[in-house]
Structure formats: C-alpha cells, structure tokens
Amino acid sequence: MSYFADIWLAASLVALAAGAAGFFVVMRRAGFAAHALPMAAFPGAAASSLFGFPLWAGLAGFTLGGAGMLVLAQLHVRRDAATALLLAALLALGALFLSLSGHYAGSVYGLLFGQVFAIGRSDLPMLGLIGICVPLALWLGLRPLCLSALSPELMEVQGGRPWLADLSFLGLLALAAGFAVPVTGALLVFSLMLGPGAAAARLCARPGAGLVLAMGLALALVWAALGLAYVSNWPVGFFTGTGAAVIYLLARLKPG
C-alpha cells in the first residue's frame, strides 16, 4: 500500500502545481504555450536517458530553456507563430534524442502519455518542491500577473514591468508543465491545466477564489483518474483528458 500512497502523493503534488498554473493559462489566454512547453520536457527527459544525467535535471533545464526561447522568439515574430516553431523544434529534438538512446518505443509512450505508476519515493522531494513553490509563487504574484494579463498598459503606467510578469509566469508554467509529464505525459499535460483552470475561471469572479478552485478541481481530477485507472487498467491520461472535458462542460452549465 505504501507504493500506491507514494503514487497518490506524487500525482497530488503535480495536480496542485498544474491546477494553479492552469488558472493563469486561461486568464492570460496562453493555452498554446501550455501545450508547447511540455514538449520541452519531452527532449529533456530523452536527453536524460541518452546522456545519463538525472531526469529532474533534464525536465527543469529544458522546460525553463523552452520558456526563455519562447519569450525571445515572441520579441521578433507573432506569439502564435513563435509557439508553433518552438513546438516543432522541441518535438524534433526529442525524437532525435530518443532515437540515439536506443529506447525508442517504450520511452516515446511514457514521455508522451505518462507513466505515473513508474514514479518512486525518490521522486517525491522534487515533486514536493514544485507542488508547493509553484502555487505559492503564483499566489504571491496574483495581482501583478492579473494586471499584466488584463491591462499591461495600466501596469506600465503604475511603474510595473509587464515583460517581467510574462517571463515569471512562463517560467512557473514551464516548471508545472514539465514536472507533470511523468503523470499525464507531454501530450496531455494541458488537459490537466486547461480543464480545471477554465472551469474555475467560469465559476469564480475573483482571481483568488478561482486559483484555489482550479487547484481543488485538478486534485479531484487526478484522484479520480488514478482510481479509475487502477480498477480498469486503462491509461491515467485517458481519464485525465476526458475528465478535464467533463469538468469544463459541467462548468458551462452555470448561467451567464
């Protein structure tokens, strides 16, 4: 039972970070970035397998690097074009690393769709750090992040720096997305973020309440997905993706 307790705790920590980041993804209309940045974790994990350095180092290094490249690219081209170019480059790099590592088929499935049942106790300290620090940083930066999303011109008038808020947000998003890859996989991370985040934005008028609700919905989604995967032997990612869609559709039933 301790093995399943470790998995439950690891998935819960990932959900806290992903849910908190997902609320701001919806508020800032950064869904495409939330889809692209997990792809930076894909070559990061593949590089870890190829070169032999720790998995978490690859995830953190490549996702933060991807966020930095995205900010730089957006200075010269349209945001959607920059994100699409980064997505294509990261997928190609990950495919190269996996091909060179000699662990192609199984590794591709695990990195793209998740292998939560392969998480061990040794992974918990790093996941705990991400699961606590990312929501805390987003909570502390709630006002500037909201202001830079809704009215960057007003933020500049008040002496703020919208570009710094954007960079900070993308860095936190990169960490939350990258460390969610072992649970849901690179292709389904955005479902864990966008489903609860969009539902919370629909149901709550205040950003603080929305942030807390998004984290709660993400936790409930992951717990339900783990339970259903355990009893059915179906992939966790399937239940995460479909559950995210159901959560949002139920939130849409709220009038106005």
GUMAR-21538 format. One record per residue (C-alpha): y, x, z; residue in three letters. Coordinates in Angstrom, 3 decimals, decimal comma. Each point is the difference from the previous one (the first is absolute). Example, Ala and Ser with C-alpha at 12.3 -4.5 7.8 and 13.67 -1.06 7.14 Angstrom:
% residues 2
> -4,500 12,300 7,800 ALA
> 3,440 1,370 -0,660 SER
END
This chain:
% residues 256
> 0,000 0,000 0,000 MET
> 2,356 2,933 0,584 SER
> -0,227 0,785 -3,723 TYR
> 1,261 -3,476 -0,938 PHE
> 2,664 0,214 2,709 ALA
> 1,314 3,179 -1,621 ASP
> 0,120 -1,694 -3,406 ILE
> 1,735 -3,051 1,463 TRP
> 2,600 2,156 1,733 LEU
> 0,614 2,151 -3,097 ALA
> 0,444 -3,055 -2,218 ALA
> 2,330 -1,587 2,552 SER
> 2,226 3,078 0,078 LEU
> 0,167 0,046 -3,791 VAL
> 0,867 -3,700 -0,045 ALA
> 2,881 0,464 2,437 LEU
> 1,608 2,642 -2,209 ALA
> -0,717 -1,846 -3,248 ALA
> 1,248 -3,346 1,311 GLY
> 3,255 1,498 1,287 ALA
> 0,625 1,860 -3,245 ALA
> -0,989 -3,031 -2,055 GLY
> 2,746 -2,161 1,481 PHE
> 2,622 2,458 -1,212 PHE
> -1,774 0,347 -3,346 VAL
> 0,592 -3,710 -0,571 VAL
> 3,562 0,090 1,323 MET
> 0,916 2,974 -2,181 ARG
> -1,944 -1,298 -3,021 ARG
> -2,005 3,214 -0,139 ALA
> -3,399 -1,462 -0,849 GLY
> -0,489 2,346 -2,949 PHE
> 0,666 3,008 2,230 ALA
> -2,478 -1,352 2,544 ALA
> -2,569 -0,038 -2,785 HIS
> 0,895 3,448 -1,336 ALA
> 0,232 2,017 3,217 LEU
> -3,647 -0,590 1,031 PRO
> -0,852 1,660 -3,298 MET
> 1,523 3,162 1,481 ALA
> -2,677 -0,210 2,691 ALA
> -2,633 -0,147 -2,739 PHE
> 0,577 3,558 -1,336 PRO
> 0,726 1,159 3,562 GLY
> -3,446 -1,026 1,220 ALA
> -1,589 1,347 -3,176 ALA
> 1,775 3,326 0,494 ALA
> -1,311 0,127 3,572 SER
> -3,543 -0,330 -1,315 SER
> 0,593 2,595 -2,714 LEU
> 1,815 2,677 2,015 PHE
> -1,534 -0,622 3,416 GLY
> 3,074 -0,757 2,116 PHE
> 0,103 -2,951 2,460 PRO
> 0,100 -3,489 -1,464 LEU
> 3,032 -1,069 2,036 TRP
> 1,956 3,039 -1,191 ALA
> -0,650 -0,999 -3,607 GLY
> 0,958 -3,617 0,611 LEU
> 3,234 0,846 1,810 ALA
> 1,033 2,827 -2,323 GLY
> -0,515 -1,858 -3,244 PHE
> 1,398 -3,366 1,133 THR
> 3,162 1,560 1,409 LEU
> 0,284 2,138 -3,125 GLY
> -0,423 -3,102 -2,134 GLY
> 2,785 -1,756 1,908 ALA
> 2,285 2,984 -0,553 GLY
> -0,794 0,127 -3,710 MET
> 0,646 -3,726 -0,275 LEU
> 3,456 0,376 1,549 VAL
> 0,849 2,892 -2,326 LEU
> -1,286 -1,812 -3,075 ALA
> 2,025 -3,113 0,821 GLN
> 3,186 2,050 -0,166 LEU
> -0,476 0,507 -3,737 HIS
> -1,947 -2,995 -1,315 VAL
> -0,427 -3,670 0,874 ARG
> -1,885 -0,677 3,228 ARG
> -2,867 -1,882 -1,655 ASP
> -0,397 2,666 -2,687 ALA
> 0,014 2,796 2,582 ALA
> -2,655 -1,780 2,072 THR
> -2,203 -0,615 -3,041 ALA
> 0,213 3,642 -1,097 LEU
> -0,859 1,202 3,494 LEU
> -2,950 -2,401 0,168 LEU
> -1,449 1,266 -3,276 ALA
> 0,434 3,652 0,971 ALA
> -1,649 -0,450 3,397 LEU
> -2,986 -1,847 -1,438 LEU
> -0,497 2,756 -2,561 ALA
> 0,256 2,711 2,671 LEU
> -2,477 -1,778 2,261 GLY
> -2,478 -0,396 -2,847 ALA
> 0,279 3,726 -0,748 LEU
> -0,600 1,039 3,617 PHE
> -2,995 -2,313 0,347 LEU
> -1,500 1,258 -3,246 SER
> 0,334 3,621 1,116 LEU
> -1,429 -0,736 3,451 SER
> -3,335 -1,214 -1,357 GLY
> -0,019 -3,148 2,177 HIS
> 1,272 -2,382 -2,602 TYR
> -1,635 -3,442 0,161 ALA
> -0,324 -0,507 3,746 GLY
> 3,358 1,552 0,767 SER
> 1,799 -2,140 -2,554 VAL
> -1,387 -3,176 1,553 TYR
> 0,876 1,097 3,529 GLY
> 3,542 1,073 -0,827 LEU
> 0,850 -2,987 -2,173 LEU
> -1,687 -2,765 2,014 PHE
> -0,338 1,415 3,521 GLY
> -2,794 1,134 2,296 GLN
> 1,003 -1,270 3,406 VAL
> -3,550 0,343 1,342 PHE
> 0,184 3,745 -0,649 ALA
> 2,866 0,427 2,490 ILE
> -0,962 1,934 3,125 GLY
> 1,405 0,599 3,467 ARG
> 1,575 3,253 -1,145 SER
> 2,299 -2,012 -2,285 ASP
> 1,460 -2,088 2,820 LEU
> 2,690 2,419 1,308 PRO
> 1,709 0,288 -3,389 MET
> -0,321 -3,714 -0,713 LEU
> 1,373 -0,738 3,465 GLY
> 3,018 2,180 -0,695 LEU
> 0,703 -1,823 -3,269 ILE
> -0,769 -3,449 1,409 GLY
> 2,482 0,447 2,836 ILE
> 2,727 2,175 -1,513 CYS
> 0,492 -1,862 -3,299 VAL
> 0,613 -3,456 1,580 PRO
> 2,150 1,582 2,731 LEU
> 2,142 1,862 -2,543 ALA
> 0,418 -3,147 -2,098 LEU
> 0,965 -2,018 3,069 TRP
> 2,589 2,576 1,074 LEU
> 1,386 0,103 -3,549 GLY
> -0,065 -3,761 -0,438 LEU
> 3,755 -0,484 -0,426 ARG
> 0,761 2,845 -2,460 PRO
> -3,116 -0,746 -2,041 LEU
> 0,915 -3,667 -0,282 CYS
> 3,636 0,764 -0,790 LEU
> -0,849 2,567 -2,681 SER
> -2,374 -2,512 -1,599 ALA
> 2,352 -2,992 0,057 LEU
> 3,378 1,659 -0,538 SER
> 0,069 3,762 -0,625 PRO
> 3,717 -0,248 -0,901 GLU
> 0,813 -1,434 3,435 LEU
> -2,052 2,748 1,617 MET
> 2,044 2,626 -1,843 GLU
> 3,248 -1,656 1,101 VAL
> -1,213 0,189 3,600 GLN
> -0,684 3,716 -0,370 GLY
> -3,739 -0,243 -0,538 GLY
> -2,128 1,740 -2,584 ARG
> -2,200 -2,394 -1,984 PRO
> -1,830 2,864 -1,731 TRP
> -1,073 1,362 3,388 LEU
> -1,316 -3,414 1,023 ALA
> -1,893 -0,234 -3,298 ASP
> -1,522 3,447 0,465 LEU
> -0,994 -0,739 3,605 SER
> -1,578 -3,291 -1,002 PHE
> -1,989 1,543 -2,846 LEU
> -1,238 2,750 2,314 GLY
> -1,227 -2,516 2,573 LEU
> -1,473 -2,164 -2,758 LEU
> -1,815 3,029 -1,390 ALA
> -1,557 0,796 3,378 LEU
> -1,030 -3,608 0,640 ALA
> -1,447 -0,375 -3,500 ALA
> -1,713 3,377 -0,084 GLY
> -1,781 -0,414 3,313 PHE
> -1,113 -3,517 -0,912 ALA
> -2,011 1,373 -2,930 VAL
> -3,188 0,645 2,055 PRO
> -0,020 -3,680 1,022 VAL
> 0,951 -1,924 -3,133 THR
> 0,077 2,660 -2,719 GLY
> 2,917 1,036 -2,161 ALA
> -0,167 -3,062 -2,241 LEU
> 0,045 -2,580 2,823 LEU
> 2,445 1,523 2,479 VAL
> 2,846 -2,050 -1,401 PHE
> -1,944 -3,217 0,707 SER
> -0,111 0,884 3,702 LEU
> 3,751 0,586 -0,128 MET
> 1,268 -2,696 -2,327 LEU
> -2,044 -2,976 1,201 GLY
> 1,022 0,115 3,679 PRO
> 3,464 1,339 -0,840 GLY
> 0,785 -2,745 -2,503 ALA
> -1,348 -2,688 2,323 ALA
> 2,090 1,292 2,911 ALA
> 3,134 0,132 -2,162 ALA
> -0,657 -3,599 -1,026 ARG
> -0,587 -1,263 3,544 LEU
> 2,660 1,918 1,979 CYS
> 3,767 -0,053 -0,375 ALA
> 0,610 3,007 2,266 ARG
> -1,119 3,487 -1,079 PRO
> -1,266 0,960 3,465 GLY
> -2,228 -3,053 0,239 ALA
> -1,189 0,544 -3,564 GLY
> -0,970 3,587 0,739 LEU
> -2,063 -1,029 3,036 VAL
> -1,633 -2,891 -1,870 LEU
> -0,897 2,224 -2,965 ALA
> -1,770 2,413 2,354 MET
> -1,853 -2,877 1,671 GLY
> -1,113 -1,472 -3,321 LEU
> -1,158 3,408 -1,227 ALA
> -2,058 0,445 3,170 LEU
> -1,565 -3,445 -0,386 ALA
> -0,742 0,723 -3,668 LEU
> -1,745 3,299 0,725 VAL
> -2,013 -1,421 2,890 TRP
> -1,160 -2,930 -2,135 ALA
> -0,844 2,310 -2,906 ALA
> -2,064 2,307 2,244 LEU
> -1,914 -2,914 1,491 GLY
> -0,722 -1,602 -3,359 LEU
> -1,020 3,347 -1,515 ALA
> -2,376 0,642 2,884 TYR
> -1,803 -3,350 -0,278 VAL
> -0,024 -0,175 -3,809 SER
> -0,362 3,669 -0,989 ASN
> 2,812 -0,532 -2,505 TRP
> 2,855 2,535 -0,361 PRO
> 2,813 -0,099 2,561 VAL
> 2,505 0,357 -2,841 GLY
> -1,137 -3,276 -1,546 PHE
> 0,688 -1,953 3,174 PHE
> 3,272 1,851 0,553 THR
> 1,279 -0,855 -3,479 GLY
> -1,072 -3,638 -0,021 THR
> 1,119 -0,477 3,593 GLY
> 3,458 1,356 -0,817 ALA
> 0,335 -2,509 -2,816 ALA
> -1,123 -2,859 2,272 VAL
> 2,489 1,009 2,712 ILE
> 2,876 -0,041 -2,468 TYR
> -1,055 -3,282 -1,588 LEU
> -0,172 -1,656 3,426 LEU
> 3,472 1,340 0,802 ALA
> 1,294 -1,534 -3,228 ARG
> -0,931 -3,425 1,362 LEU
> 2,928 0,231 2,395 LYS
> 2,840 -2,200 -1,338 PRO
> 3,109 1,721 -1,330 GLY
END
